[in-house]
Amino acid sequence: MNRQGSVSPGTAAPAEERSCSWMKPWVFLVSALAIKTALVTIYLVAPFSRKGDQPTALQQAFTEWRCISAEPQERGWMCCPKGWKRFQKSCYYISGNIMPWAESVQNCTGMGSHLVVINSKAEQVFVSEEIQQSSKGLYYFIGLSAEKVGQWQWVDKTPFSVSAAYWRKGQPSNKDDQKCVAIQRASEPPNNWNDLTCEHHHRVCEAAAVTV
Ligand SMILES: *[C@@H]1O[C@H](CO)[C@@H](O)[C@H](O)[C@H]1NC(C)=O
């Protein structure tokens, strides 16, 4: 193409346009759209459909998420479903309603989680504080129960350790009809566990946070 020739009026504009095709509005728009699509894919879609990873039960159960930047030494984000609380690498659901222990187990499972399993004093203190702030019920089931009196078992088969148990003073009462364990809201953490009947109480569910 003869660019020198394009100085004559009438042909100048088309010639210029052809030589700078990337400036055409539609090219710009398509590029912008492509970049935006890429970003949306990276931040919203990729996290929840990583290669080879099946979405977790928690991911399948919820559509709205709250994410925070992960700890400094790790890249990416940690996400919990909207309305859940995050502590370290777990998400927690503090129930507003009550139901028997067996149904509580099922409710947590149905949301891709399990009744909370306390693995550390820090976790025990965090969960207790969240319960205190929720200002609803008095007792909140945790994932600890006994088939036989005194034989405590965590729902996820974590071995029960007496040294990491946070019984209230005078508890457990180890009565035959008190085989479920709840955090008692009004008592001073960390020692606020109480064994009681498996009747209607609030619950705390826990699931691993989704890392993105
Ligand atoms: C669990 O209980 C909550 C609160 O009542 C409810 O919104 C949710 O749908 C229940 N989920 C399942 C799987 O039962």
The ligand as a Tripos MOL2 file, in Angstrom:
@<TRIPOS>MOLECULE
LIG
   14    14     1     0     0
SMALL
NO_CHARGES

@<TRIPOS>ATOM
      1 C1        -29.9290  -26.3660   58.0110 C.3       1 LIG1
      2 O1        -30.5870  -25.4340   58.8280 O.3       1 LIG1
      3 C2        -30.6410  -24.1220   58.2960 C.3       1 LIG1
      4 C3        -31.2780  -23.2440   59.3330 C.3       1 LIG1
      5 O2        -32.5260  -23.7360   59.7180 O.3       1 LIG1
      6 C4        -31.3970  -24.1460   56.9750 C.3       1 LIG1
      7 O3        -31.4000  -22.8560   56.4150 O.3       1 LIG1
      8 C5        -30.7350  -25.1010   56.0320 C.3       1 LIG1
      9 O4        -31.4600  -25.2100   54.8430 O.3       1 LIG1
     10 C6        -30.6120  -26.4630   56.6690 C.3       1 LIG1
     11 N1        -29.8670  -27.3070   55.7480 N.am      1 LIG1
     12 C7        -30.0830  -28.6040   55.6350 C.2       1 LIG1
     13 C8        -29.2880  -29.2860   54.6050 C.3       1 LIG1
     14 O5        -30.8580  -29.2040   56.3390 O.2       1 LIG1
@<TRIPOS>BOND
     1     1     2 1
     2     1    10 1
     3     2     3 1
     4     3     4 1
     5     3     6 1
     6     4     5 1
     7     6     7 1
     8     6     8 1
     9     8     9 1
    10     8    10 1
    11    10    11 1
    12    11    12 1
    13    12    13 1
    14    12    14 2
@<TRIPOS>SUBSTRUCTURE
     1 LIG1         1 GROUP 0 **** ****
